[in-house]
Amino acid sequence: MNARQVSAATLGVALMLLNPGYAIPQGFAGLGNTAEGFASPRPGMQFSFPTDHGSHPDFRIEWWYVTANLQGEDGAKYGVQWTLFRSALAPKTANGWSDPQLWLGHAAITTKGQHFVSEKLGRGGVGQAGVVAQPFLAWLDDWEMKALPKPGGDQLDRVSLQASGKDFRYALDLSATGPLVLHGDRGYSVKSAEGQASYYYSQPFYDVSGSLDMAGKTVLVTGKAWLDREWSSQPLAADQTGWDWFSLHLDSGEKVMAFRLRDGSGGYTSANWIARDGTPTVLPPGSLEISSVRSARVENRDLPVAWRVRIPKRGFDVTTSPLNDQAWMKTTTPYWEGPIIFEGSAKGQGYLEMTGYE
């Protein structure tokens, strides 16, 4: 949802802080609240690019979400996250401080021994943050994801990415080697047995090059990245307490997007098997099986940091391991997110996000 959906967990908190009349949260971070007055996803919607790379202010929540698995010239492995969230107090835009659009940014670098995190909060209507579809630009203060010239290509085919925080900074170039991928029913991604849904697509085929700066040390890096785009107004059911989300780059060149949304009855699962040429095979609910194989003590809580991930219909059975057990996002609403490797019936690397373990 990304079911990563978003670590837009924080968006629910921002709504409550900035709008005292906001409803008591239902589901994780209020993402199960009803969204009267806002647009709702419907099956059969035809995406239009580059327009849909931009903002959809008639929907309540939205995000542009990048994760990258990198290797440095020093031989070490790294992970990078860059996320811009939009949340609306009302389904409209306006000039100045009356604009009801809220913007939130998360950035992180993960190493084997450290996890650097930064968070920004901004308002729409005053130039501080926003997204333009063409030429593509997503920004919050000096953080930005920006289209780089590529004649005849999609606006997201080649982008630059930059962010900074206390003791860290990164600047990356991302170049797509495959197409955009729609999840669910041609981009209509169901999130619960009750039918909550979002519009959801990804660019999982980025090659990456650039540099990381951590505590004054600069490292040149290369690797792979994954962009998730998603928007909705009520993506969760009221009893869904969080999610476990995986983006997996197989050494074969195939990709897997998989998530479980946890509820009182066990959870709602979804998975998309993406061929090397970008052809998706969306698997029916229940095709994904995940179970914890190791927990760690993280910020005074026990978290399942290593997982067995199975898709029996594809003969897929792997065990994941984190680069750093302590990849805890100390943000307004905290969550775990970091790079992983996996082995078993396939080998590769990817990212794991876990929310609601508080």
C-alpha positions in Angstrom: 0.0 0.0 0.0 2.2 0.8 -0.5 0.6 -1.1 2.0 3.3 0.4 3.0 0.8 2.1 2.5 1.9 4.9 4.1 3.6 5.6 6.9 1.0 8.1 6.6 0.3 7.1 9.9 1.6 10.4 10.7 -1.1 12.0 8.6 -3.8 11.0 10.9 -1.9 12.5 13.8 -1.4 15.7 11.8 -5.1 15.9 11.1 -5.9 15.7 14.8 -3.3 18.3 15.8 -4.3 20.8 13.1 -8.0 20.2 13.1 -9.6 19.8 16.5 -12.9 18.7 14.9 -11.3 15.7 13.3 -13.0 12.4 14.1 -11.6 10.0 16.7 -9.3 7.7 14.8 -10.6 4.4 13.5 -8.2 1.8 12.2 -4.5 2.5 12.2 -3.7 6.2 12.5 -7.2 7.1 11.6 -6.9 5.7 8.1 -10.2 3.8 8.8 -12.2 6.9 9.4 -15.1 7.6 7.1 -14.3 10.3 4.6 -17.6 12.2 3.9 -17.2 14.8 1.2 -14.1 13.3 -0.3 -13.8 11.3 -3.5 -13.6 7.5 -3.2 -11.7 5.1 -5.4 -13.9 3.1 -7.9 -13.0 0.1 -10.0 -12.5 0.7 -13.7 -10.7 4.1 -13.5 -8.3 4.7 -16.4 -5.0 6.2 -15.2 -3.8 9.2 -17.2 0.0 10.0 -17.2 1.6 12.3 -16.4 -1.5 13.8 -14.8 -1.8 11.1 -12.2 1.8 11.5 -11.1 0.5 14.8 -9.6 -1.7 15.6 -6.7 -5.4 14.5 -6.2 -6.7 17.0 -3.7 -10.3 15.7 -3.9 -9.0 12.6 -2.1 -8.1 12.8 1.6 -4.6 11.1 1.6 -1.9 10.5 -0.9 1.8 9.7 -1.1 5.0 9.5 -3.2 7.2 6.9 -1.6 10.7 5.8 -2.6 12.9 3.1 -1.1 16.3 2.1 -2.3 18.7 -0.8 -1.7 22.2 0.5 -2.2 25.8 -0.7 -2.1 28.7 1.7 -1.5 32.1 2.0 -3.1 33.2 0.9 0.4 31.5 -2.5 -0.1 28.9 -1.8 2.6 25.1 -2.0 2.1 22.7 0.9 2.7 19.0 1.7 2.5 17.4 5.0 1.7 13.8 6.2 2.1 12.2 9.4 0.7 8.5 10.0 1.2 6.1 12.9 0.7 2.6 12.5 2.1 -0.4 14.8 1.4 -3.4 14.9 3.6 -6.5 17.1 3.3 -8.7 18.8 5.9 -11.2 19.4 3.1 -11.4 18.3 -0.6 -10.2 21.5 -2.2 -7.2 23.7 -2.7 -6.9 27.4 -1.9 -4.3 30.2 -1.9 -2.3 31.1 1.2 -2.9 29.7 4.7 -6.5 28.9 4.0 -5.4 26.0 1.8 -6.6 22.7 3.5 -3.7 20.5 2.2 -1.2 19.3 4.7 2.2 17.9 3.6 4.6 15.6 5.5 8.0 14.3 4.6 10.1 11.4 5.9 13.7 10.7 5.0 16.1 8.0 6.2 19.4 6.3 5.6 19.9 2.8 7.1 23.4 1.2 7.6 24.3 -2.0 9.4 24.9 -0.1 12.6 23.0 3.2 12.3 19.6 4.5 11.3 19.3 8.3 10.4 15.8 9.7 10.3 14.3 13.1 9.6 10.7 14.4 9.4 9.2 17.6 8.0 5.7 19.0 8.2 4.4 21.8 5.9 1.2 23.5 4.5 -0.1 23.8 1.0 -0.9 27.1 -0.6 2.2 29.0 0.5 4.8 27.4 -1.8 6.4 25.4 1.0 5.3 22.0 -0.4 3.5 20.5 -3.3 3.6 18.3 -6.4 3.5 19.3 -10.1 2.8 16.6 -12.7 4.7 18.1 -15.6 7.6 18.7 -15.5 7.3 16.5 -12.5 8.4 18.0 -9.2 7.5 16.9 -5.6 9.0 19.0 -2.8 8.8 20.0 0.8 11.2 22.9 1.7 14.5 21.8 0.2 13.6 18.1 -0.1 12.6 17.2 -3.6 12.0 14.5 -6.2 12.5 16.1 -9.7 12.1 14.8 -13.3 15.3 14.8 -15.3 15.1 15.4 -19.1 14.4 12.2 -21.1 12.7 13.0 -24.4 9.7 10.9 -25.2 9.7 9.2 -21.8 7.4 9.2 -18.8 7.9 12.0 -16.3 9.0 9.4 -13.7 11.4 7.5 -16.1 14.3 9.5 -14.7 14.3 11.6 -11.5 16.7 13.1 -9.0 16.1 12.6 -5.3 17.5 14.6 -2.4 16.9 15.1 1.3 18.8 15.9 4.5 18.5 15.7 8.2 20.6 15.7 11.3 24.0 14.2 10.4 22.9 12.9 7.0 22.2 13.9 3.4 21.7 12.1 0.1 21.5 13.0 -3.5 20.5 10.2 -5.9 19.6 9.8 -9.6 17.0 7.1 -10.5 16.6 5.8 -14.0 13.8 3.3 -14.9 14.6 0.2 -16.9 11.0 -1.1 -17.0 7.4 0.2 -17.1 5.0 1.5 -14.5 3.1 -1.3 -12.8 -0.6 -1.2 -11.7 -1.6 -3.2 -8.6 -4.9 -4.8 -7.9 -7.6 -4.5 -10.6 -5.8 -2.2 -13.1 -4.7 0.0 -10.3 -7.8 -0.4 -8.0 -6.2 -2.0 -4.9 -8.6 -3.5 -2.4 -7.4 -3.3 1.2 -10.1 -5.2 3.3 -12.8 -7.7 3.1 -15.2 -4.8 3.6 -14.0 -3.3 0.3 -11.9 -0.3 1.4 -9.5 0.5 -1.5 -7.0 2.9 -3.0 -5.5 3.7 -6.4 -2.1 2.2 -6.4 0.8 1.9 -8.9 4.6 1.5 -8.7 7.8 2.1 -10.6 9.8 -0.9 -9.3 12.5 -0.8 -12.0 14.8 2.0 -11.0 18.6 1.8 -11.2 20.2 4.2 -8.8 23.5 6.1 -8.5 24.5 8.9 -6.3 26.0 9.8 -2.9 25.2 9.5 0.8 26.7 11.7 3.4 26.6 10.5 7.0 28.2 12.4 9.9 30.6 14.0 7.4 31.5 10.9 5.5 30.6 10.7 1.8 30.0 7.4 0.1 29.3 6.9 -3.6 26.5 4.3 -4.1 24.7 2.3 -6.7 21.7 0.0 -6.5 17.9 -0.4 -7.1 14.9 1.6 -6.0 11.1 1.3 -5.9 8.6 4.1 -6.1 5.0 3.6 -4.8 2.2 6.0 -5.7 -1.1 5.7 -3.9 -4.1 7.8 -3.0 -7.5 7.2 -1.3 -9.8 8.7 1.3 -10.4 5.7 3.6 -7.9 3.0 2.7 -8.4 0.9 5.9 -11.3 -0.8 7.7 -12.0 0.5 11.2 -10.5 -2.7 12.8 -7.3 -2.8 10.9 -4.5 -2.0 13.3 -1.4 -1.9 11.0 0.4 -3.6 8.2 3.4 -5.6 7.1 4.5 -4.6 3.6 7.3 -6.0 1.4 8.8 -4.8 -1.9 11.2 -7.5 -3.2 13.7 -7.3 -6.0 14.5 -10.9 -7.1 18.0 -11.6 -8.5 16.1 -13.1 -11.5 14.9 -9.6 -12.3 11.3 -10.3 -11.2 9.6 -8.2 -8.5 7.1 -8.9 -5.8 4.8 -6.5 -4.0 3.1 -8.1 -1.0 1.3 -6.9 2.1 -0.8 -8.0 5.0 -3.2 -5.7 6.8 -3.7 -6.9 10.3 -7.1 -7.1 12.0 -8.8 -9.1 14.7 -9.3 -12.2 12.5 -5.7 -12.4 11.2 -5.4 -10.1 8.3 -6.1 -9.2 4.7 -3.4 -10.1 2.2 -2.5 -9.1 -1.3 0.4 -9.8 -3.7 1.5 -8.8 -7.2 4.1 -10.9 -9.1 5.9 -8.7 -11.6 7.7 -10.3 -14.5 11.1 -9.0 -15.8 9.3 -7.1 -18.6 6.9 -5.5 -16.1 3.9 -7.7 -16.7 2.0 -8.0 -13.4 0.2 -11.1 -12.2 -2.1 -10.0 -9.4 -2.7 -12.9 -7.0 -6.0 -13.4 -5.2 -6.5 -12.6 -1.5 -5.1 -15.5 0.6 -2.3 -16.3 -1.8 0.3 -14.7 0.5 1.4 -16.4 3.7 3.8 -14.6 6.1 5.0 -15.6 9.6 7.6 -14.2 11.9 10.8 -16.2 12.4 12.7 -13.8 14.6 12.0 -10.9 16.9 14.2 -8.2 18.3 14.0 -5.6 21.1 13.5 -2.3 19.4 12.8 1.0 21.2 11.4 -0.9 24.3 9.1 -3.2 22.2 9.5 -6.7 20.7 9.2 -6.5 16.9 9.1 -9.3 14.3 12.1 -8.2 12.2 12.7 -11.4 10.2 9.9 -13.2 8.2 9.1 -16.2 6.2 7.2 -15.1 3.1 5.4 -17.7 1.0 3.3 -17.6 -2.2 2.6 -21.4 -2.7 1.0 -20.9 -6.1 4.3 -19.5 -7.4 6.5 -21.9 -5.5 7.9 -18.9 -3.7 9.2 -19.5 -0.2 11.9 -17.2 1.3 13.1 -15.9 4.6 14.0 -12.3 5.0 16.7 -10.7 7.2 17.0 -7.0 8.0 20.2 -5.0 7.4 19.6 -3.4 10.8 17.2 -4.6 13.5 16.9 -1.1 14.8 15.5 0.6 11.7 12.9 2.4 13.8 11.4 5.6 12.3 11.2 8.0 15.3 8.6 10.2 13.7 5.4 11.7 15.0 3.8 8.3 14.6 6.6 5.8 14.8 7.0 2.6 12.7 9.7 0.2 11.5 11.1 0.4 8.0 14.4 -0.7 6.5 16.3 -2.7 3.8 16.2 -6.5 3.8 17.8 -9.4 2.0 16.1 -12.8 1.4 16.9 -16.3 0.4 15.2 -19.6 -0.1 13.4 -20.5 -3.4 14.7 -17.2 -4.6 17.4 -14.6 -3.6 17.3 -10.9 -3.6 16.9 -7.7 -1.6 14.1 -5.3 -0.9 12.3 -3.3 1.8 10.0 -4.0 4.7 7.7 -1.6 6.4 5.8 -2.5 9.6 3.2 -0.3 11.3 1.0 -0.6 14.4 3.5 -2.4 16.6 3.3 0.0 19.5 
